[in-house]
């Protein structure tokens, strides 16, 4: 009888300890992995090569392709022209897509925001900003912030 009581007490204690452990959220299946916010040669006049020197990278951490159609990337501003929406695009398992600010031809690994027009065409501020990744339903999937003018990029 005594051993049964001790066993019951031990099991109860273990369950209390298990419940008391903090819950950690699982990492998102698709993550922002890098923001290159200070393109080489800037400040400049916002030429296409400089605009394409700033970018954000998004990685599929899963073993299945993820359909990014309708997903958005944006910065911390509320400006509508600072929102990029993915068209028909599937991000392959374990792969990264680079979203460049300027113009170019979209590929399976690089997408272009399509911005032009001088210095006001840049998306990412050179000292601090936040990138937000939302799915097609508008749910926040991941974000990455930086607050430094000493570096050119942030690994998220």
CORUR-V548565 format. One record per pair of residues at least 6 apart in sequence whose C-alpha atoms are under 8 Angstrom apart, sorted by the first residue. I is the first residue (numbers start at 1). J is the second residue. Records with the same first field share a line. If there is no record, write none. Layout:
# CORUR-V548565
I: J + J
This chain:
# CORUR-V548565
28: 61 + 141 + 142
29: 60 + 61 + 62
30: 58 + 59 + 60 + 61 + 62 + 141 + 142
31: 58 + 59 + 60 + 61 + 133 + 141 + 142 + 143
32: 56 + 57 + 58 + 59 + 131 + 133 + 142 + 143 + 144 + 156
33: 56 + 57 + 58 + 59 + 155 + 156
34: 56 + 57 + 58 + 153 + 154 + 155 + 156
35: 54 + 55 + 56 + 57 + 131 + 153 + 154 + 155 + 156
36: 53 + 54 + 55 + 56 + 152 + 153 + 154
37: 54 + 55 + 124 + 125 + 126 + 152 + 153 + 154
38: 53 + 54 + 124 + 125 + 126 + 151 + 152 + 153
39: 50 + 51 + 52 + 53 + 54 + 152
40: 50 + 53
41: 50
42: 50
44: 50 + 119
45: 118 + 119
46: 116 + 117 + 118 + 119 + 120 + 121 + 122
47: 116 + 117 + 118
48: 102 + 103 + 116
49: 102
50: 102
51: 100 + 101 + 102 + 115 + 116 + 121 + 122
52: 100 + 101 + 102 + 103
53: 100 + 101
54: 100 + 101 + 122 + 124
55: 98 + 99 + 100 + 101
56: 98 + 99 + 100
57: 96 + 97 + 98 + 99
58: 96 + 97 + 98 + 99
59: 91 + 94 + 95 + 96 + 97
60: 66 + 91 + 92 + 93 + 94 + 95 + 96
61: 93 + 94 + 95
62: 93 + 94
63: 93 + 94
64: 92 + 93
65: 90 + 91 + 92 + 93
66: 90 + 91 + 92 + 93
67: 88 + 89 + 90 + 91
68: 86 + 87 + 88 + 89 + 90 + 91 + 135 + 136
69: 85 + 86 + 87 + 88 + 89 + 90 + 136
70: 85 + 86 + 87 + 88 + 135 + 136
71: 85 + 86 + 133 + 134 + 135 + 136 + 137 + 138
72: 83 + 84 + 85 + 86 + 132 + 133 + 134 + 135 + 136
73: 83 + 84 + 85 + 131 + 132 + 133 + 134
74: 82 + 83 + 84 + 131 + 132 + 133
75: 82 + 83 + 123 + 124 + 129 + 130 + 131 + 132
76: 129 + 130 + 131 + 132
82: 123
84: 113
89: 108
91: 97 + 108
95: 109
96: 109
97: 108 + 109 + 110 + 111
98: 109 + 110 + 111
99: 110 + 111 + 112 + 113
100: 110 + 111 + 112 + 113
101: 112 + 113 + 114 + 115 + 121 + 122 + 123
102: 112 + 113 + 114 + 115 + 116
103: 112 + 113 + 114 + 115 + 116
104: 111 + 112 + 114
105: 111 + 112
106: 112
115: 121 + 122
126: 148 + 149 + 152
127: 146 + 147 + 148 + 149
128: 145 + 146 + 147 + 148 + 149
129: 145 + 146 + 147
130: 143 + 144 + 145 + 146
131: 143 + 144 + 145
132: 140 + 141 + 142 + 143 + 144
133: 140 + 141 + 142 + 143
134: 140 + 141 + 142
135: 141
144: 156
145: 156
146: 154
